[in-house]
Amino acid sequence: MLKPPMTLIGQIMNATKTGILVEPFTAEELKSWIIEEKIIQDNGKKYAESSINAILSNSDVKNDPTTNNNKKMLKSHVNYNNKKEYFFSK
């Protein structure tokens, strides 16, 4: 039986667990990682910037409740450079 493709949030989580993407990470760092690692959608197309922003927002526990079905598994805070950083809930 074939395994279904890993979701983007699953790929991000895996990258943090293996140390490829260091937590906490900013949206800019995540976008750079997606480009560098050539992370693409199941249909072979690149992820749109708006899709990446949406997965971060929709997965953030601070944005509960929302109307989407994404599991809230990211936490966020604003760093000393006034940039939002994300990390997985432990």
HELIX and SHEET records of a PDB file:
HELIX    1   1 LEU A    8  LYS A   17  1                                  10    
HELIX    2   2 ALA A   27  GLU A   36  1                                  10    
HELIX    3   3 GLU A   49  SER A   59  1                                  11    
HELIX    4   4 VAL A   61  ASN A   63  5                                   3    
SHEET    1   A 3 PHE A  25  THR A  26  0                                        
SHEET    2   A 3 LYS A  84  PHE A  88 -1                                        
SHEET    3   A 3 LEU A  74  VAL A  78 -1                                        
END                                                                             
